[in-house]
Amino acid sequence: MYSSRSHTKAQVPQGGSSHVTGAWSDKERIKSHLDQLRDGSLTRAQAYDLFLKGKVYGLGPAYWTKLLYFFSPTDDFYIMDQ
C-alpha cells in the first residue's frame, strides 16, 4: 500500500503518474531505442536487451514489449503482458 512517506525512484509503488513522468523525462532514450528498432538491424534478443539493459524508469516489460511489437519492422515480436 502506498504511504505518504517520501520514496526514491526505486521505492515508488507501481502505477500512477510517477511512472508517466519518469518515462516522459527519458523520452530521448526511448526515441533512440525506437530508432534503433525501426532500422531493422536488431534481432529479437538485441531489441529486448536494448530496453532491459537501457532501462527507462516507468517502463517495464509489459509496456516496452508492446513498443517492440508495434515499432518493429518485422512481425516476430511478442508482448509480455503479465
C-alpha positions in Angstrom: 0.0 0.0 0.0 1.2 3.5 -0.8 2.1 5.7 2.2 2.7 9.4 2.3 6.4 8.9 3.1 9.0 10.1 0.7 10.2 7.5 -1.8 13.2 7.2 -4.0 12.6 6.2 -7.6 13.4 2.6 -6.8 10.9 2.6 -4.0 7.9 4.3 -5.7 4.9 1.9 -5.8 3.9 0.6 -9.2 1.4 2.5 -11.2 0.4 6.2 -11.0 1.6 9.4 -12.5 5.2 8.9 -11.3 5.8 6.3 -14.0 4.4 8.5 -16.7 6.5 11.5 -15.7 9.5 9.3 -15.2 9.2 7.7 -18.6 8.5 11.1 -20.3 11.6 12.7 -18.7 13.6 10.0 -20.5 11.9 10.4 -23.9 15.2 10.9 -25.8 16.4 7.5 -24.7 13.0 5.9 -25.7 13.3 7.6 -29.1 16.8 6.4 -29.5 15.8 2.8 -28.7 12.8 3.0 -31.1 15.0 4.4 -33.9 17.4 1.5 -33.5 14.5 -0.9 -33.5 12.9 0.7 -36.6 16.0 0.3 -38.7 15.5 -3.4 -38.7 19.1 -4.5 -37.8 18.4 -5.9 -34.3 17.5 -9.4 -33.5 14.6 -10.0 -31.1 17.2 -10.7 -28.3 19.1 -7.5 -29.1 15.9 -5.4 -29.2 14.8 -6.9 -25.8 18.2 -6.2 -24.3 18.0 -2.7 -25.6 15.2 -2.0 -23.2 16.2 -4.4 -20.5 19.8 -3.0 -20.1 19.0 0.5 -21.1 16.3 0.9 -18.5 13.8 3.7 -18.7 12.2 4.5 -15.4 8.5 3.8 -15.5 8.6 1.3 -18.4 8.6 -2.3 -17.5 8.4 -5.4 -19.8 4.6 -5.3 -20.1 4.9 -1.8 -21.7 8.1 -1.9 -23.7 7.4 -5.3 -25.2 4.4 -3.5 -26.7 6.8 -1.0 -28.2 8.9 -3.8 -29.6 5.8 -5.4 -31.2 4.3 -2.2 -32.7 7.5 -0.4 -33.7 9.4 -3.3 -35.2 9.5 -3.6 -39.0 9.0 -7.4 -38.6 6.1 -9.3 -37.1 8.1 -11.7 -34.9 8.0 -9.9 -31.5 5.9 -11.0 -28.5 4.0 -8.9 -25.9 4.6 -9.9 -22.3 1.5 -8.5 -20.6 1.7 -10.1 -17.1 
